[in-house]
Amino acid sequence: MENLQVLERIASLKGRKNYEEKKASKLGFSSLYDYFEDKIIKEQTEIKTKENNLKDLNLKKKNKKKQKSNFVKTCKCC
């Protein structure tokens, strides 16, 4: 199955195509298509992990705010 994103990226390379082909072969890929397919998959997984990390940070911040609100003041001056 051909991925349209991969084909679009290969078509847009123009003068950098030779460079990317050498890079792909150096990294052990059999074709430029395989290299870009792997590259796109890695980018998508990085985006998902960043989103999950942001969600976790937001939850932690909310939990900290809740914990601080439960604090009871013992004196009237603060």
RABELTA-V366265 format. One record per backbone hydrogen bond with DSSP energy under -0.5 kcal/mol. NH is the residue of the N-H (numbers start at 1). CO is the residue of the C=O. E is the energy in kcal/mol with one decimal. If there is no record, write none. Layout:
# RABELTA-V366265
NH/CO/E
NH/CO/E
This chain:
# RABELTA-V366265
4/2/-0.5
7/3/-1.9
8/4/-2.4
9/5/-2.2
10/6/-2.3
11/7/-2.2
12/8/-1.6
13/10/-1.1
16/13/-2.0
17/14/-1.2
20/16/-2.5
21/17/-2.4
22/18/-2.2
23/19/-2.3
24/20/-2.5
25/21/-2.3
26/22/-2.2
27/23/-1.8
28/25/-0.8
29/24/-2.6
35/31/-1.7
36/32/-2.3
37/33/-2.3
38/34/-2.3
39/35/-2.1
40/36/-2.4
41/37/-2.0
42/38/-2.2
43/39/-2.0
44/40/-2.2
45/41/-2.1
46/42/-2.2
47/43/-2.0
48/44/-1.9
49/45/-2.3
50/46/-2.2
51/47/-2.2
52/48/-2.3
53/49/-2.4
54/50/-2.2
55/51/-2.1
56/52/-2.3
57/53/-2.4
58/54/-2.3
59/55/-2.2
60/56/-2.3
61/57/-2.3
62/58/-2.1
63/59/-2.3
64/60/-2.2
65/61/-2.0
66/62/-1.9
67/63/-2.0
68/64/-2.1
69/65/-1.6
70/66/-0.9
70/67/-0.5
71/68/-1.1
